[in-house]
Amino acid sequence: MELKNGSYQLQGTKFESLKEQFGSPLYIYDAQAIEENIRQFRQGFSSVDLKIKYACKALTNISILKLMKKNGTGLDTVSIPEIKMGLEAGFEPEEIVFTPNCVDFSEIETAVEMGVNINIENISNLLKFSEKYGNQQPVCIRLNPHIAAQSQTEKVDWWHKQSKFGISIDQISEVKRMESEYGLRINGIHIHSSSVIMTPEIFINGAQAVFDIALQFENLEFIDFGGGIKVDVGDGKEVIDVVALGQALDPVFAAFCKKYGRQLELWFEPGRFLVMNSGYLLTTCVLRKQNSGAEFVGVDSGFNHLIRPMMYNAHHDLVNVSNPAGDKEKYTVVGNICEIDNFAIDRQLNKVEEGHLVVIKSAGAYGYSMASTYNSRFRPAEVLIHNGKAQLIRKRDTYDDLVKNQVEISI
Ligand code: LLP
């Protein structure tokens, strides 16, 4: 967003006019910013055979999926409905990978029938897969490489803590047994890097461990490093420079491919990197209130619309777009849910009055996709600004949406 001629706008559209047209609260996405993120990601990995599989759990709207498809990405999905949405958006099954966690084997069978790439992350389902498909159906395995052993930093420790996910490297021998007994064809090795991708050095260390394991498998077509690339949300925390990461990984990956004896594809599954900073939650201040010395700004939204501040203590920058020249004051910005519901505590904002628009930034990833109707409030509408034009891509909920699946019995 930019401040132009005294008003905040997005690709030439003022936030005030977005509210006039579509109402408040409102999710707004900037297609140009998403395309720029894809371009930047590719720029980093220009000399390898890179495949971006957009992790659509971050933002699943079908128009967003179509935008990704148009820009040449593939799709990372975690449920059958996500696969269906991907197909509806025009992705070919081969461009989609199914990377579920903790699912019944029947979901994997359904995904195989749908023709997508399969990723399995536990020995139990891998054994069922081997028994059913033998060498008829390739599979990628998700590993948990326990990289913590290699570094004492808190950042890497996070990788280790995610032990619910992935097949432990201690279980590789069981995977090898399934290969020889059932002819299981392992075509990819996957690790979801999560928030470990903080510096290229840490990442390269982890990657090296994965390459060492990969050498034990003969039928690989790709290595998949998952998602988890952090973005700058304005809280001053360290983020990775994706171009530098690509440049650092390129030669290491090339050396691995040489050793492996074949050129493999390099996959990533970025979610937040592509959409987080391309999205905004527009809210309206409906209440100003003072209590025990605190200055509250109450907005017409809440953690039912954007749960990240309450759930993860996640930082989101806020902008009072109605008062660009106003003096800074300190506010606690709260939502309307009837329990503790903070978007930000003691935050400096340009003086806020009732009726002002307060825009919450970095709301493109895990915003709408984690929204609920708690307190029986409607989820917001979604708008995409594409080629300079703001278009509705999801209607605001209505009362009928809230009650349509309820079955009223006589009491
Ligand atoms: N691949 C796999 C296997 C994943 O589990 C995830 C995210 C991604 C890719 C995409 O990660 P990303 O690039 O977006 O970080 N709700 C949380 C994030 C949970 C992410 C879970 N897995 C949030 O609001 O930050």
Boltz pocket constraint, residues with backbone or C-beta under 6 A from the ligand:
constraints:
  - pocket:
      binder: B
      contacts: [[A, 55], [A, 58], [A, 76], [A, 99], [A, 192], [A, 194], [A, 226], [A, 227], [A, 228], [A, 229], [A, 269], [A, 270], [A, 271], [A, 272], [A, 273], [A, 308], [A, 312], [A, 365], [A, 366]]
      max_distance: 6.0
